[in-house]
Amino acid sequence: MRPEALGVLRTILPLAAAVGRGTRRLALVGLGAVAAIALVVGFRWTPGDGEAWAGLVVLVLVLAAPGGILFAFSFVLAEVVELPDKLLRTPETVRGHADELRAITRDAQSRERPAWRRLPGSTWRLATLVGAARDLLAPHAPILPLLSVPFLIATAASALLVPLLVLAAVVVVLAAAAG
């Protein structure tokens, strides 16, 4: 790897980690505000019939969306931070998968147990190995949402909406206390 690329990575990775932590905190604040709104509305102005409860559930889900989007963004940033380590561990991961494939092959060829008793275990081990191969074949896949303009717009809008949710929670709590 070229020295300038290493310098850029040394700058970007701590920044991505810090933004990820901040985004996670903002998501928690937003979800806390939604929980406060839901609890106050649920206890103070208890919905009477099924339609009112359904409306409350829909309202809570809509209000929780910005926090969920921000959590997703923070998880993507965590994947960005982990990507260089994943790439550095690739050779030992490949060796481990090769050893596991050899063990599955040995187990399938052994005559110690009947084939019908070996099949479930071998199938499970092979399915686990195929599932783990995803990280080897596409190590960049978890960070692809960072290239999605709609996801980035939704993240920015969510970050702007969380302070409004906190303000709304304060207003709802004050209205419940006054009324």
Stockholm file with secondary structure:
# STOCKHOLM 1.0

chainA/1-179         MRPEALGVLRTILPLAAAVGRGTRRLALVGLGAVAAIALVVGFRWTPGDGEAWAGLVVLVLVLAAPGGILFAFSFVLAEVVELPDKLLRTPETVRGHADELRAITRDAQSRERPAWRRLPGSTWRLATLVGAARDLLAPHAPILPLLSVPFLIATAASALLVPLLVLAAVVVVLAAAAG
#=GR chainA/1-179 SS CCHHHHHHHHHHHHHHHHHHHHHHHHHHHHHHHHHHHHHHHHHHSCCCSHHHHHHHHHHHHHHHHHHHHHHHHHHHHHHHHHHHHHHHHHHHHHHHHHHHHHHHHHHHHCCSSCHHHHHHHHHHHHHHHHHHHHHHHCTTGGGGGGGCHHHHHHHHHHHHHHHHHHHHHHHHHHHHHHC
#=GC SS_cons         CCHHHHHHHHHHHHHHHHHHHHHHHHHHHHHHHHHHHHHHHHHHSCCCSHHHHHHHHHHHHHHHHHHHHHHHHHHHHHHHHHHHHHHHHHHHHHHHHHHHHHHHHHHHHCCSSCHHHHHHHHHHHHHHHHHHHHHHHCTTGGGGGGGCHHHHHHHHHHHHHHHHHHHHHHHHHHHHHHC
//
